[in-house]
Amino acid sequence: MTYEEAPACDRHDSQVRLQLRTMHSDAARPDVLVGLFECPECGHERWLPMKTSYEESEAAISAA
């Protein structure tokens, strides 16, 4: 994930980008990868689902 693809912190007026800290599989949905993102300015953390190249390749295969 590039800096431009990182989500913005919703606690700031400006576009402060969150930084990825760790990645985990979702306990409720083990096939979903989630990332723990943290704001470098205020420390706010958010769990967000992550897209992987595996998901993109599976979508391409099922679409064919």
BELFEN-V534254 format. One record per residue. RES is the residue in three letters. SS is DSSP state (alpha for helix, beta for strand, coil for the rest). NEAR is the number of other ideal C-beta (glycine too) atoms within 8 Angstrom. Layout:
res: [RES | RES]
ss: [SS | SS]
near: [NEAR | NEAR]
This chain:
res: [MET | THR | TYR | GLU | GLU | ALA | PRO | ALA | CYS | ASP | ARG | HIS | ASP | SER | GLN | VAL | ARG | LEU | GLN | LEU | ARG | THR | MET | HIS | SER | ASP | ALA | ALA | ARG | PRO | ASP | VAL | LEU | VAL | GLY | LEU | PHE | GLU | CYS | PRO | GLU | CYS | GLY | HIS | GLU | ARG | TRP | LEU | PRO | MET | LYS | THR | SER | TYR | GLU | GLU | SER | GLU | ALA | ALA | ILE | SER | ALA | ALA]
ss: [coil | coil | alpha | alpha | alpha | coil | coil | beta | coil | coil | coil | coil | coil | coil | coil | coil | beta | beta | beta | beta | beta | beta | beta | beta | beta | coil | coil | coil | coil | coil | coil | coil | beta | beta | beta | beta | beta | beta | beta | coil | coil | coil | coil | coil | beta | beta | beta | beta | beta | coil | coil | coil | alpha | alpha | alpha | alpha | alpha | alpha | alpha | alpha | alpha | alpha | alpha | coil]
near: [6 | 5 | 5 | 5 | 5 | 12 | 8 | 9 | 12 | 5 | 6 | 11 | 2 | 4 | 5 | 10 | 10 | 14 | 9 | 10 | 8 | 6 | 8 | 8 | 8 | 10 | 4 | 3 | 5 | 6 | 4 | 8 | 10 | 12 | 14 | 12 | 14 | 10 | 14 | 6 | 7 | 7 | 6 | 10 | 9 | 8 | 7 | 8 | 8 | 9 | 5 | 7 | 5 | 6 | 8 | 9 | 8 | 8 | 8 | 8 | 7 | 6 | 5 | 4]
